Amino acid sequence: MVWEFTPYTIPFAVTVLCSLVFGGYLLFDARRRGWDTGVGSLAVVSLGTLVWAGAALVQVSATSFSVMVVAEQWTYVGTPIVVIGWFVFTASYTDHDDLLSVPVVGSITLVLGVGTILALTNDIHQLMWATPTVVDHGSFSSLTYEKTVAYYLFVSVAFGVALLGVALLGRFMRTSPTLYRSQMAALIVAAAAPIVVSLWVVLGLGPHASVELSPIGFTFSVAAFIYAIKRYQLLDLEPIARTRVVESMREGYVVLGDDERIVDLNPSAQWLLEADETVIGADVRTVLPEIEPLLDGDDPTGLELSVEVAGERRYLAANRSALSKTGEGLGSLVLLRDVTERRQVEKRYQELIEHSTDVIAVLDEDWTVTYASPSHETVLGIDPDAIAGRRVAEYIHPDDRQQIRERFSSLVDEPGATVRFEFRIADADGEWRVLEGIARNLLENAVVRGVVINSRDITDRKRRERELERQNERLDDFANVVSHDLRNPLQIAEGYLDEARRTGDEDAFDRVETAHDRMETIIDDVLELARQGRTVGETEPVSLATVADEAWATVRTGPATLTVADDAAVEADPDRLRRLLENLFRNAVEHGSTGNQNSERSGDAVEHGSTSPPSQAQEDAVEHGGPDVSVTVGPLSAGSSGSDAGGTQRADGGTGFYVEDDGPGIPESDREAVFESGFTTETDGTGFGLTIVREIAEAHGWAVSLVDSEVGSTTAVTDGTATSTGGTERHGASAGTRFEFRPQAETTTDVS
């Protein structure tokens, strides 16, 4: 006996019959209304089901081993046909035309086709399964075999494509009107039935694990498809419940014949056109003249119209689409949507943003700019289109990035939250501007979908605040000098003047004169400090050697000597640079020549600078002091510290310059304080000289460092790190002082 009746013969036969009936219905429907992607893909599903279920019926009912093997091979022909047909149907139904491209469908077909070929030729290579054997179930027999990796890959791809189709339906179902959800629910049931049965078989959970029961699930699928077609008009050209949908639409719905006369329109269109059903049959141009460009094809996809409705100006978004895929014969559909409120809001905000001086930007959660307001150009000189799509971190000052990143990260985690902050950002010229901003997390806002940052340029305000602080500091210094430093020599002068009146001693008058000289020096220093500020005039390339010689000539130097190690061009204000050098030379000469080389006097190496002539006592100190002082000026070579002054051509172009002497030096404990206003270790010092040096340097954008001269124990300064390099000590103590001036690491606008 070749065939036998089994418990599965009737279920498989019913599936074969259902697939034949469903396929016949689709063919009949296609002849009546024409083929389209939906009908064609369902017909492919029906054909695949017929092949799959038919092969399974033969396999379970045959008693011949060879017939059972061939039938098993043909089940792998039906499987890919069903899967591909289902995928094309769901992609078409959910309007995913991008998934219907040749590369996508072709790739799926190729992979599943290879599996089919391997199955049909398995007798040769046994790559899909191995050692097929017959299993006796008592009342019937079935075929079983060892599954291979290729088999599981084939099954995985088939399941994956089928589930992708279900996912497309599920996603489409969530975003579709309630009217269509029942229809899609029926389609999901149609897909779920065979998928569930197939999983049951693959996992070996059935009563007879060797029997391929998957096609039986298509019996339920066919029933679900027929239900969706009959109950929800799945294959109809008109939408479900057309009247209810169209009549309730807020958009105007106008159907035009191929002669562009009005065939139908809904109540919303009647209101927008100030017409009623009597306009049916009229040329749409007579009812809505503004639609002419849309009809002529000047803008076939969409057009914004301005019309007058009930005496009020309104804006309509008009879209036209053909009622046939060829665009001919069936006319077209025009949808009119009232966008007046949106247009007014957009216009209002557009005007506000375009004329605002605030810098407005929208960032995604990765710091990428998705929108930049026109004010970027007026405030920062940056083209808004150029910054869009780039990460804002590229423009933020490196020192501010970590703080901004932390605050931004915390903001992203809190929908609707706001934060305030200040940060520096580079403008088109590479200068740093200070912005004060407020950011709000609108990532979950359906329209914005980003973090909105509204910033205001406060660079000038910060600069004014800092300048005011400096002025207050100088005012405090002035008050301290007037109240303290001037009072002391004044009291001394008064005391010696009283003594001279009583005794007539000439020496008392000399001491009065000395006190007056001291007062004059203090006044000159205070005035100099007050005038310097931290701004410079126009700069120009200045010869370091020339300015050094000019400054040396204005200082009482006595036997001290000046050596210019090498010349270099310094971009500076000549007058301000000259005053800087004058103060350093005076500091070196006055404290280097008079200082003993013992520890008690080493503190006298702290400055007493001024641009006024020194007092007589100071002149005597220079002329009759200790050992001669040697002062050296020269450019710094890149990365150097110490007197390694190679012949650089531009001292401010990344290297700098230095001034050093071989005097007693300054103790390390005082080096941080010597630049502070009023700091001095001498009874007759004002403490302003090195303060003036520091302010002139900072006004030029230079960083000033104080280290030992190479004559003594040398300290090399590179990027703020000090390392001892050794050297020769003078008189057994740390000898010499070296001031190094280097450009700041980055060119910034001074707002600190």
Protein Blocks (a to p, Z undefined) as FASTA:
>chain_A
ZZdcdfklmmmmmmmmmmmmmmmmmmmmmmmnopafklmmmmmmmmmmmmmmmmmmmmmm
pmbfklmmmmmmmmmmmmmmmmmmmmmmmmmmnopaklmpmklmmmmmmmmmmmmmmmmm
mmmnommbgciadddehjaccddddddfklmmmmmmmmmmmmmmmmmmmmmmmmpcfklm
mmmmmmmmmmmmmmmmmmmmmnopafblmbcfklmmmmmmmmmmmmmmmmnommbmbdch
kllmmmmpmbdcddddfkopafbdcfklmmmnopafklgoiafklmmmmlmmmmnomamm
bccddddeehiacddddddddfbfnopojapadddddfklmmmmmmmmmmmmmmpcbdcd
dddfkopafbdcfklmmmnopafklmgopafklmpcfklmmmmmmmmmmmmmmghiacdd
ddddddfkopacddddddddfklpmklopaddddddfklmmmmmmmmmmmmmmmmmmmmm
mmmmmmmmmmmmmmmmmmmmmnopaklmmmmmmmmmmmmmmmmmmmmmmmnmmadcdddd
ddfklmmmmmmmmpcekjaccddfbacdddddfklmmmmmmmmmmmmmmmmmmpccbfkl
mmmmpccddfbdcdfklmmmmmmmccddddddddddehiacjbdcfbfblknonapcddd
fbebjafklmmmmmpghiafbfkbghlmmmmmmmmmmmnopacdddddfklccdddeehi
acdebjadeehiaedjdddddddfbdcddfZZ
